[in-house]
Amino acid sequence: MSKDKLLGQLYEKLDKVKGYAYATSIMHWDSATGAPKSGGLKRADSIGILSEDIYKNIVSDEVIEIVKKLKEMESELTTVEKILVEDVQKNIDSYIKIPMEEYVKYSSLVAKATLVWEDAKEKNDFESYAPYLEEIIGYIRKFADYRGYTDHPYNVYLDDYEPGMTVEKLDEFFAELKEGIVPLVKKIADKNMDFNKDFISVPFAIEDQKALSEELVQYIGFDLSRGFLKESVHPFTMGLCKDDVRLTTHYHLSNPMSSYFSTAHEGGHAIYEQNFDDSISGAYLVDAASMGIHESQSRMYENYICRNYNYWKNNYNKLQDRFPDQLGKVDLDTFYKAINEAKCTLIRTESDELTYSLHIMIRYELEIELLNGTLEVKDLPKAWNQKMQSYLGIVPPNDSLGVLQDTHWSNGLFGYFPSYALGNAYAAQLYKQMDKDMDIEKVIEKDELPKIKEWLTDNVHKYGKLMKPEELIVKATGEKLNPKYYIEYLNDKYSKIYDL
Ligand code: ZN
């Protein structure tokens, strides 16, 4: 059979998978953005049913045979086709060893566990959630065994989110971060400086915050004609295709900057999703290189750009005009310090740039222990609190503000958290390169944000999944991931802010 015919058959199958995945994505979107909670279990069942069809279409004898034949004629394939075949093979490998029945049960379990977690978090009731989490971890460990791994079961999942990443590399990465960040956090804590934040802790009309968010996503480069912005408890981005990219943010009456930076963050993700190259969309490689690279794009806009002093030189007076009663009498420096205060706090998503990666380290270490079996779910809250004490010097007063704060584990997302810290470090390295290429601080100061989007599109976005993260970062910056840029950036920024 000819190559084209085989590829045609493969595309037909992938179209089906995409169709089902599209439907489950819409269900998730619906759940998160206002569908009645009362229908949650029904939705979870439907997701379970569709996931069975996804499984069947990927792990079918037919697809396995097509991929095998295409691999045999590798020399005839274009680079893009080769990468696609590899990608499908990886997908098959990740499913094939898991018995379908178990996979379907697991999919339905995580959909239910998410609902249970929501309730447990609301009621500060870890015990009601614990059996679900235990069951999920059981599956995670079992699936790693089915799939096979080298050195550590965690490596299986790391590779799903960050192709090529291993526990060994990550241990080294976090050790470097610890060495670079912990002393800085301590120095700042010792200074005992409190910045005035009262003026951004008063009511800002939600309608005005909404208008500001809509303006912001467009300002940083999101095309609202090919997507939309809604509200959800936990902000997220969903790219159904490059012409239908949806993002959410949240609004808190007396904390307008929370929605501002959430919008900038999700905006960074959403801009990535909108700028995959057309040449790869037909080849089904329209996805991020990795979750870490995806996160680098959100961090780029949230922190490196929108928390930058030069950014606010242009934008602060506009914000004052919108909120004259709250900000009219507050000067730029006071505002800048208020939005860049470094403080050890309880909630990861609300934490500052400096302490953020410490929250990730805690989760990473706990996940490793849970998967190793050296930590039992019943002891998880205690272990969480101990790590909070040792890394951040604070202990949550209850589990809702501690171990129950994140949804990831209820979704079965083990191995995902490190993406956030990797994203911070990738972003710093990319930012440094942009600075070499175009003097980034000047670009921001001169209000030329489209230039940044252009650079990111050329160096990151357009490639989609064509390159592995390591290949991508080397091509863009000339070297492998190096956390020193992130540590340098943090030291530089916070030394100025805190006068160290
Ligand atoms: Zn993100």
Residues whose N, C-alpha, C, O or C-beta is under 5 A from the ligand:
A	BS01	ZN	E295 S298
